[in-house]
């Protein structure tokens, strides 16, 4: 399916919790499902002394770049 002239790409994994998969492998995982939780999750990631996997749920139907680029 094309969206705004851009071909579909990426993966179509449904309902995978990559943060839990990371934790199963011994890595700290943080999942963000709402935009209001992103800032706190980022602070938590940067405060952790070792690598962290940050799993951010996004809208798969959102266009990744604006249709028209402006200088604003």
Order of alpha helices (4+ residues) and beta strands (2+ residues): beta-beta-alpha-beta-alpha-beta
